[in-house]
Amino acid sequence: MLTNINDMLRDAKRERKAVGAFNVYNFDTIRGVAMAAKEAGDAPVIMAFGQKYLTNMSMKEVRSLTDAITGTDPDLPIALHLDHCSDPDLIREAMDAGFTSVMFDGSRLPYEENVRLTKAVCQMAHARGRSVEGELGSLAAGRSSEEGGAEDRERYTDPDQAAEFVKATGVDALAVSIGTVHGMYQGTPNIRIDILKEINEACRIPLVLHGGSGTPEKDLLACIENGIAKINMNTEISQAAVKAIRGVLAESPENDPPHLSSLSLASQEAVRGAAKRYIQLFRGELQ
Ligand code: 13P
């Protein structure tokens, strides 16, 4: 059953859990994530589709596939979320395609402009019953980053400004910068739980952690304890699938390659396994 992120994130925050938001861009990722959530006991899950994957699939295709795989299951709460989008026209298109929540990423804009556009997106989305994630501060890009670029600099979210931003825009969830990076870390992660605590005190809405890949589990759990209710995972899930595909390829002779269908199955299975583990970790079911 498709739903927006509001109820799932509010419940998660109250219960000191987080909902996994996994990036999807093909049949294998959508099916792998859906299987993971089902096996985790119909756990709420977010299928996140980023603007950059529009060359892989259209938004209508993502919606149709998600419906075909999960839409008729009344027990499985799934949010279909537009990840990192800075174009209000694309946000409208996502809502037309039936996405249940959207992220307006104005983090590269001057603060006042970020407020103005995020507020406008909130008005448009709320009128249609969709939820909005905004972003304040910015993440650096690590290795193999899909969302960030070499020019991205780390800028921690300012707690007071975050409170003002939430009030001024009406966002339902706020992505914060506290030391995670998009992609895999180049060095040792330094996750600033002290800053997160202050942000969480200042704004009571669910907070979002981008750059989940490679973050030590103890840090992820500390983030959940301090207000993070949604954790974005992309690179690590993709790497698990590519590793599985490499494994299948390595077992077959060069002149007798495996059938493409077996690569697809290996990929789905790896996404399922990796996503399920994170869903359970985020729900406190692995300790
Ligand atoms: P990672 O690739 O580091 O998991 O980040 C994903 C992300 O934040 C998507 O918005």
Boltz pocket constraint, residues with backbone or C-beta under 6 A from the ligand:
constraints:
  - pocket:
      binder: B
      contacts: [[A, 23], [A, 83], [A, 84], [A, 144], [A, 145], [A, 146], [A, 147], [A, 181], [A, 182], [A, 183], [A, 184], [A, 209], [A, 210], [A, 211], [A, 212], [A, 213], [A, 232], [A, 233], [A, 234], [A, 235], [A, 236]]
      max_distance: 6.0
